[in-house]
Amino acid sequence: MLPLAAFGQAPAGDAPPDAPVKSLGVVTINSGQPTSLPTQIPTTMEGVTREQLAQTINATDSEDALKYLPSLLVRKRYIGDYNHAILSSRASGTGNSARSAVYADGILLSNYLGNGVGGLSFPPRWGLVTPEEIERVDVMYGPFSAAYAGNSVGAVVDYVTRMPTKFEAHAGISHVSQPFELYSTSATYSATQASASLGNKSGDWSWFINASHTDSHGQPLTFPARVVATGTPGNAGTAVFGAVLERNNADAPWYILGTGTEYHTVQDHLKIKLAYDITPTLRAAYTLGYWQNTSEGRPASYLRNAAGQPVYSGLVNINGRSFNLTGGDFALTNESLSHVMHGLSVKSLALGEWDWEVAASLYDYSRDLKRQNAAGNPLPAAATGGAGTLADGSGTGWNTLALKGIWRPQGIQGAHIADFGVQQDSYKLRYRTNNIAGNWQADGAGLLASQVRGDTQLQSLYAQDAWAFAPGWKTVLGARLERWTASNGLTDFSASSALGFPSRSESFVSPKAALSYQWAADTVLKASAGRAVRFPTVGELYGATSTANSQYINDPNLRPEKSWTTELTAEKDLGSGLLRLTFFTENTRDALYSQTTFDSAANLNISRVQNIGRIATKGLEAAYNGFDVGMKGLDLGGSITYADSVIKENSGFVATPGDTVGKQQPNIPRWRATAVASYRFNPQWTATLGARYSGAQFRTLNNADVNGTTYQGVSRYFTADLRVRWQVRKTVAAAFGIENLNNDKYWNFHPYPQRSYMAELKFDL
């Protein structure tokens, strides 16, 4: 992995060809396409290049590029996971998708219509970037640049995709096979991917086209269950066998009745990029992205009656206790999604006293439909039709507009580099659920069941100045002024019950500061501090939803969360590698949090969004990246992070008043670590062994989920990954990989993939 926070001048001949040129706390990329992150800010940055991605990572989705970076985790459950792959960072868990910012070529992929995976799901739109497109991906830790909204409090991820300088063509195909065993399920699930791309530059024009196709069948993700104690003693109901006796996350006995949410998803991606050099110092660029997904979620019952037939509904009797099953326990879903992304920019490249950029983007849910059988329409009848619901999110989306400038009052080598800008980000949520009386798989919408609508807008001004005020010293001072507005909030709970909400607006100023000092020729010291204000999303304010097996409870009066984040860093050049040690803190008031709990009486997963009084986090992170360490061809990288993240104040509670105070923030382990060793035997063969570790953690605010190794639990994990790559010839490469080599069975509410085998073949011209 490639550290972007660099220092000291390294001998050019000792570094790999894709390494950065090092200077005082900043970086200049001297090969490939540059990051769009603000590299003048002396704070922690890490990155991965296209070459490293190809050599060392079994990448089936774009988020896999982040796999071994310090303190990061993407909650990816299967290949093509489109609705739960949330990014976690140092002090932001896998339920807080709105606490990170993901971009591709400056176009926002983070979905700030909601936060997390409650009644609706809001992960970044990873599907709009494929691994084959990636030129480099860079990460800035923390909200230390005034150019980004408060959602950057955790991390800012920037994907830079390919833009050719001459004709090029690429094609690839890969297959992944996962033997999976859990409870009474024993099966093999697989995924196949194919991709192709073309690009060229001719005169002032350049273009790039990438297309890919994914056919993925993931392992079961949900498991209908009943707590043993909730059953009614006696002989009522159909006697069944096959239930698996387990212990839930509170360590109480419960029965696992079967599987659900076993997705078979087929996805297509198309990306077209055009660029035109209007003058040698002025470039216009346009990006069109298209992503479509059709998926089926299918359940299976473990329960069998006396005749050995599967049982899906009705009153059943398990070992002398009666339980009632509905169609919500074994839900069938069909989804059809088509999303379109546009990006347009005009940028000055003069590198003189002034440069500027105008950029706009649009992300549109042109089609977003989910069909599901009704609770009163269980299997086997539901397999051929019957009552259900149609949820339609079409018309949902966001757009952004930014005007940016850079001023170098003394030229490119001057003591000051100031950047400033004006931004507007607008979000609209349109989600309507209708009942279907006839055939849930094919019929049109019937009577309204529920509806969520709402808009938010963020208007911002920012300015910051990088000032080399003395030999060996640099400081960056900045501030961001934001005005947030929420409007048109509406929640319909039925065709005859609607609730509207008044408009709201709030304004805040967020200061930023960073300082670096070249303590020695091979050592730099850095300090950063920044305030971030993360405003409530449309979904958190207005997004009350209810389905057969889940409920999401919103709050239109949520307060914005305010965070102060600091970093103290020492970095040392060891000749063959870079060593970094960072102490970090975060103090967040009114933290916006959505927690899902299971109501065993109602048989519902209930998600409720709320403000948490204060969460304090402090931690230490060490990272190392080395090339040709000890011997030519051996690259080593790794990190270890300790984080103590505790709820200090909270007037709310989960079960009893005060039960969350002093508890760990959910989904933040105290310890996590990564390690990667890659050896280039010769120019043709490379072998890589990677490992990831996370300590125990909790999912609930009161830390009542003491058993993490079960459905709805969050467990510790240790996984190892293997990749062997063979450059068959200049234009052909093959690779074989094993993910989760040690077959660790670990959880984050859902089970993660077990040991998986991957083979790929790629062609490059």
N, C-alpha and C positions, 0 to 999 in steps of 0.2 A: 504494500500500500504506500501511497506517495504523500508525504507530509508537505502541505503547502505553506505552513508557517516556517520560514527558513531564515538563515542568518549566515554571516561570514561569506567570503568568496571561496568556492571550491575549485580545485583544478579541473578544468573541463575534461581532460582525458580520463579522470578517475570516476566519472559519473556515468550511469547508463544513459542512452540517447534520449530518453523521455524524462529525465530528471529535471527539476527546476534550477534556474540560476538563483543563487542565494544572495540575499542582501539583508539589510537591517529590518528584521521582523516583517518583511513583505516578500513578494515573489513575482518574478516575471517568467512566463512560460516561453521557452525558446524553441519548442517544436510542437506541432499539432495546433489545434485551435485553442485559444485562451479561454479560461474561465470567465464568466461574467460576474463572479463574486468580487466584492470590493477589496482587492488584495493589498491596498494601502493600509488597512487596519491591522495593527499588530495583535491579533488574537488567534485562537486555535483554529487551524484549517487542516483538513485531510482530504486526500483524493485518490482516485484510481484512473489509470489511463486505459485506452483501448487495448494496448498490448498486454498489460497486466490482466485485464479482464479475460482475454482470450487464453492466456497461458495458465492462469491459476484458479479460475472460478467456474464452477458448473452453473452457468447462468442460463436459466430458462425464462426468466422475467427480468425486467429492468431493475427491480428493487434488489435483485441478487447482487448487484454491483456493490451494495452497502454492507454485505454480509460480514466482513472481517474488520470494518472500521471501528475505532474505539467507541464504546458506550452506545452503539446503535443496534436496534433490533427491529425488524419488520415482521409483523405477525402474519406471515404468509402460511396458509394452511394447506394449499395444494397449488399445482401449476395453473396459472390463470386466475388466481383468487382475486375477484373483482369487487368484493363488497366487505372484506374484513381485514385487508392487509394494511394495518396501521403502523406508522413509524413511531418508535420509542427512542428517547434520548436520555441524557443523564438524569434529569429530574422530571421527565414527562413520560408517563406510562403508555401502554398499548391501548388504553381507552381514550387517549387525548390527541386525536388527529389534528385538532385545530391549534396545537402548540408546536407545530413545525411548518416549514414552508418548502414546498417542492416545486421546482421550475424545470422546464425544458426549453433551452434557447431563449430564456427570459419570459416564457409563457407559463402562467400559473397552472400547475396541475393539482395543487392542494385544493380540497373541496371544503370551503368554509361555509357551506350551507348548513352544516351540522358539526357535531363533535363526537367521534367514536362510532359505535356500532349498536345503538339502541334500536328503537322501532324502525328507523331508517339507518342506512350505513353511509359513512362519509370518509372513506379512505382517499388518499391521492389517486388520481387517475393514471396509475402506472401503465395501463394498457396503451396509452398514447405514445409510449417510447418502447422500442424493442432493443434487446441487447446488441443486435447487429448494427444499429444506428449509432451507438454511443462512441463518441470520440474521447470523452473524458467525463467523469462525474466528480464534483468537488463538494465538500461539506464545510460550512462555517458553524461552529458551536456557539450558541448564545446570541442574545439580541443586541450586539455591539455595533451594528451599522444603522445609522438613521435612515438609510434607504429602504428599510423593510419594516412592515407593520409589526405590531406586537405579537402576531402569530409566530414570529421568528424566535420566540423566547427559548425554545428547545434547540432547534438547529435549522439551518437553511441548506437545502440540497439543490445543486444546479447541474442538470444534465446538459452537456454540449454534444449535439449530434453532428454527424458527418456532413461536410460540405466540400466537395472534391476540388482539386486544383488541376486535374486532368481526367481523362475518361477512366472509369472504373466500373466493375461489375462484380457482384457477390451473390452467392446462393448457399443455402445450408439446409440440412434436415437433421432432426434429432428425435430420439425416442427414449422415454423414461418408463421403467417398470418398477412397481412398488408392491411386493408381497406384504400383506397386512393382516395382522391377527390381533383382535381385541374383543373381550367378552365372548360372544358366540359367533363372531364374524371371522371368517378365514377366506380371504380372496386376494386376487392380484389386480391392482388398478394401474392404469397406464396413461401416458400422454404422448402425443406425436406433434411435432412442430416442423413447419417448413417456411423458408423465407427467401426473398430475392430482392436485390437492390441494384440500381443503375445510377450513375452520376457522371457529370462532365462539366468542364469549364471551357468556354469558347469566347474569346474576346472579353467583353464586359459582362457576359451572361454566365451564370453557373446554375446548375440544377441537380437535384437528388431525389430519387423515388425509392421508397422502401415499402414492400408488401410482405405480410406474414399471415400464417394460418395456424391455429392451435386447436387441437382436438384432445381434451383432457377429461379423464374420469377420475375424480378424487375419492379418497376414503370417506366413510361416514363421519359426519361432523357433530351430529346431535343424537341424543339417546333418550327417548321418552322413559320416564322413571316415576316411581312412587315410593315415598318414605314409608317404611314398614309400619310405623306407628300411626299413620293416617288411615290405614285400612280398618274396616269394620269387622270385628271378630264374628265368626259364624260360618255357615255353609252356603249363604246366598251367592248366586252368580254361577256362571259356567266355570267348572274346574279346569284349570289350565296348568301346563308345565312348561318349562323352558326359561322362565325368568331367572336372571343372574343376580344373586345376592351380593351386593357391594356395600361400600360405605361412601356417603356423599362428602362434600367438601367441609361440612361441619362435623364429620366423623360419625354421623348417624346411619344406621342400616337402611338401605333402600334397594328396591328391585329395579334392575335395568330390563326394560320390556322389549327393546328392539333398537333399530337404527333409524335415523332421519337425515335429511339434508345431505344426501349422497349425490353430489352434483356431477352431471355430465355436461360439460360446457364446450361449445364450439365458438371460437373467436376469430375475427378477421381484422387486420390492421392495415391502413394505408397512410403513408406520409409523403407529401409532395412539398419540396422546398425550392424556392426560386430566389435568386439574388441578382441584382443589376448594379454595376458600378456606374453611377450617374456621372461622376468625375473620379479622378484618382483618390479623392479624399471624401467621397460621399457615396454611401451604399444604401440601396433599398432592398428589403427582403420580405418575402411572404411565405408563410407556412400553412398548409392545409393538412389537418389530421382527421382521419375517420376510423372509428372503432365500433364494431358490432359484436354482439354476444347473444347467442341463444343457449339456454340451459334448461335442464330438467333436474329437479330434486326429487328423489324417490326414496321411500322408506321400506323397511322390512321388519316384520314382527318376529320376535323370538318365541312368542307364545303359541302353544299348540293345544287343541282340545283333545278329548279322549280318542277321536278318530285320526289324530295326527294332522289335522288341518290348521292353517294359521288363523289366529284370532286377532282382529284389529279394533273391535269396538264392543260396547255393551258392558254389562256388569260381569266381571270375572272374579274368580276366587283363586288366590295363590296361597297355598299352605295355611288355609283356614282363615284368611282375611279377604274381604271383598273390596274391589276397586272398580270405579266406573271409567271406561275409556271412551273417547270421542274421536272424531276425525282430526282434531287438533293434535292428537298424540302422534299420528302417522300421516303427516301432511304431505300432499303432493304439490309441487310448484312447477310452473312453466314461465320462463322469463324471456323477453325479447327486447334487446336494448340496441340503440344506434345513437352514438354520440359523435358530434362534429366539433373540431377545434380550428380556429383561425388565428393567425398571428401576423401582424404587419408592423414593420419598423423602417424608419429612415434615420441613418446614423452618420455622423461626421467622424472621419478617421484622420483628421489632420495632424493630431499629436502636437499641436502648437499651443498657443496661449489659450485657445477656446476649442472645445468640442461639445457636441450636443446630440441628443437622440429623442425622437418621438416614437413611441411604441404603443400599440393597441392589441388587445386579444379578446377573443370571444370563445366561450365554451358552452355548447348547447346540447341539452338532452332532447334531440329531435324525436326520439322514440324511446320510451322507458315503461314497459308494461310487465306486470307480474300477475299471473293467474294462480289461484289456490283453491282447493276444495274447501267447502264449509265444514265447520265442526260437526254439523248434523248430517254430513254426507261422507261417511268413512269408507275405507276400502272394505271389500273388493269393488263395491258399486262405483266408487269415485274414479276408478281406473278408466271407466268408459263414459263418464259424464256426471250429470247431477249438479246440485247447487254449489256455488262457490263465490269467489270475489275476484274483481279485476282492479288492481292498483295501477294508476297511471301517473307517472311523473313527467310526462312529455311537456316541454316548455320550460322546465327548470334549467337554471344555468347561471353563468356569471360573465361579466365583461370588465376589462381593465383598460385604463388609459394613463400613460405616464409621459411627462416632458422632463428630460434630464439634461443637466449641463455640467461641464467640467471646466474649471478655470485654473490655469497655471500661470500666475502673474509674472513669473520670471522664466518662462519657457519650461520645457520638459525636465530640465535638470535643476529647476528652481527649488527654493526652500519650502514653498507652499503648493499644495494641490487641493483645491476646494471643489467639492461636488455638491449639487443641490438639485431639487426637483419638485414637481407638483404631480400628485397622483390621485386617481379616483378609481375605486373598486366597487362594483355594484353586484348584488346577489339577489336572485329571486327563486323562491321555492314554490312549486305548484305540484301538489300531490293529492290525488283524488281517488278514493276507493269506492267502488260500486258493487252492489250485490248482483249475482247472476242466479236466476231461478232455474234455468234449463240446463245447459251444458257449460260448465265452468271452463272447459278447454277451448271452446270455439265461439260461444255466443257473445254478443256485444254487451255493453254496460247496461245494467238495470237501475234500480233505485239507489240513491246515494246512501252509502254507509258512513263515510266520514270524508272530510276534506281539510287540508292544511294549505294555507297561502301566507305569504309574507315577503317583505323586501328589507334588505339592509344596504347601507351605502357608507363607505369610508372615504373621506376626502382628506388629503394629507399634504403638508408642506414639510420639506426637510432640507437641512444644510449641514455639512461637516467639512472640516479642514484638516488635512494631514500636514503637519508643520515639522520640518527637520530643524529645530530651533538651535541646536548646538551639535558639534561633532559627536557622533555616537548616540544621539538622542533623537527620538521622534515622538510626537504626540498627535492624537486625533481627537478633536472635540466636535461634537455635533448635537443636534436636537431635532426632534420630530414633533410637529403640531398636527393633531388629528381631530376631526369632527366626525362623529358616528351618528347615523340616523337609522331608526327602525320604523317601518311603516307598513300599512295595508295588511296588518296581521289579522288572520281569520282562521278559526277552527270550527268546523261543522262536525258535530258528534253524531248526527243522523240527518235525515231529510227534513226534520222538523225542529232541530235543535242546533243553533249556531251561536258562536260567541266571537265578537269582534274586539280588537284591542286598539287603544289610542297610539298615536305616533310618539316616538321618544327620540331625543338627541342628547348627546353628551360630548364634551371636548376635553382633551388632555394634552399635556406636553411631556415628552419622554426624552430626557437628556442622555447623552452617551459620552464616554471618555475612554481613551486608551493611551498607554505610554510604553515605550520600549527603550531599553538601554543596552548598548553593545558593551558588555562588561569585560569581555576578552575577545580575542580574534576568533575564538571558536565557541563563544557562549553569549547568549542574549537573554535578558530578563524582560518580561512583559507583564503589564497589569491592564485589566479592562474592567469597566463597569458600565452598566446600562439599565435603564428602566424600560419595561415593556408593558403596554396595556392591551390585553386581549379581550375584545368585545364579544358579547354573546352572539351566537349564530342564529340564523332564522329558525333552524330546527330546534334549538334549545329554547327559544322564546315561544314559538307557536306550534311546535311539531307533535302534538298529542296524537298518537295512533294506537290502534288496537287490532290485533289479528286473532286467529284461533288459538295461538299459543304464546302470544307476547303482548305486552302493553307498554307504551312509552308516555310518561307524564311530564309535560312541559312546565315552564314558568315564565310568563311575560314580563315579570318584574326583576329578572336577574340583574345583578350588578356586574360591571366589567371586572375582570381580575387584573390586579396590579402586581408586577414582579420587579424586584431589584436583583440583578444577577452580577456576580463578580468573578474574575479569574486572576490568579497569580501564576505565572509560568516561567520556568527556566528551560532553555533548550541548549543542547550541546552537540556540536559536530564532532563525531568520533572518527572521522576520516572515511570509514566504510559505511557509516550509518548516522542517523540522527536520533538522539534520545531526548524525550520531552517529559517533564514532570509538571502537572497542573493541579493547583488547589482551586476549587470552585465552590461558590455558594449561591443559593437562590432563596429569596424570601418572598413568598406570594401571599397576598391578601385577597380575600373573596375568590379563591380558586374556583373555577367553573368545573363541576364534576358531575358525570353521569354514571350511576352505579346500577347494575342489574342484579336483582335478587330473585330467588325462586319462591313463589307462593305455592306451597304444596297443597293447600286447601283448594285454591282456584286452578291449580295446575297451569300457572302462567309464569313466564319470565317477565318481571316488572322492572322497567328502567325509569329512574327518577333523576332529573337534573336539579342541581342545587349549588349554592355558594358555600364554600368551606372557609371559615374565618381566617386562618393563617396556616400555611405549610412552610416549614423551614428545612432547607436541604444544605448539607455541606459534604464535600467529598474530595477525593484525591484520585488523579488519573495519571498513569504512567504509560508511555507509548514509545516503541522503538521500531525503526525501519532501517534495514541494512541491505546493501548490495555487495555481492562477492565477499561475504563474511567468512574470513578464515581460509577460504579456498575459492577459486574462480568458478562461477556458476551457481553458488549457493546464496540465495536471498532469504533473509529472515525478517519477520515482522511480528509484532504482538502488542498487546495492551492489557492492562489490568485497571479496573475502576472500583473504588469503594465509595458508596453513597449512603449517607444517613439522612433519610427523608421522613420527617415526622410531622404529624398534624398537631400544631401547638394550640390553636383556638378553633372552636366550632360550637355554635349554639344549636345546630341541628344534631340529629342522631339517627342511628339505624334501628335499634331495638329499645334502648333506654337512654335517657339524657346523660350526656357526658361519655358515652361509650366509644367515641372516636378520638377523643383527646389523648395524646400520647401514643397513638398508634402509627404504624408505618403507612406512608402513602401507598396506595395500591399500585401494583405492577412495577414497583421500583425495588429491585433486589439490592441487598447491601453489597454483594460482590458480583462482578461479571468480568470475563476475560476473553481474549481472542489470541490465536497464535497461527502463523502461517510459515511454512518452510517450503521453499521451491528450489529445485535443483535442475539446472540445465546441463544434461549429460553431454550434449553436443548441439549444434544448431538445429537438429531435427527432433530431439527428444527432450521433453520437460516433464518432471513429476512434481506434484504439489500435494502436501498434506496440511490441511487446515483443521482447526479445532475452535470450538466456542463453548463457553461455560456461563451459566447464570445460577446464582444462589437461590434459595427459597424466597418466596414473596407471597403477598396476599392479593386478593382481588376485591375484597370488601373493605369499606372504610373503617369498620370496627374490628378488622382482622379476625373475624369469626371463622373464616374458612381455613381451618387448621390442617386439613388434608388436601394437599395440592395434586396428588396423583390419582385423580378421578375426574369424571365429567363435571364441568363447571369449576374445576379447581385450576390453580396456577402452580406449576411444579418447578423445582430446580431442573437443570438439564446440563448434560455434557455430551456434545456430539463431535464426531470427527468426520471429515470429508476428504476424499481422495480424488485426484484428477491426474491423468496421464495424457499428454498431448504429443502427437506425432506429425511433424511437418513432412508429409509424404514427398511433396515436391513444392516448388515455389508457389504453385497455384492451388494445391490441394492439402488440406489438413484434416486429421481425424483425432478424436478424443474419446476417452472412456473415463467415466467417473462413478463414484459411489458416494451418495449423500447419506449422512447418518450411519456411517460405517459400523459403529458399535451398536446400532439398533436401539438407541435409548427411546423408551416410550414416555414422552413428556407431553405436558398439557398447557394450554392457555385458554381455559373454558372449553375449547375444542381440542381434540388430539392433533398434534403435529404429525407430519409424515414419518413413517418408519423407514427402515433401510430401503433406499431406492437406487436402481442401477440406470446409468445414463450412457448412451452412445450417440456421437454426432459426427457428421461429415460436412466439411465446408469447402467451397470453391471460391477463389479470388482471382480476378483478372486485373 
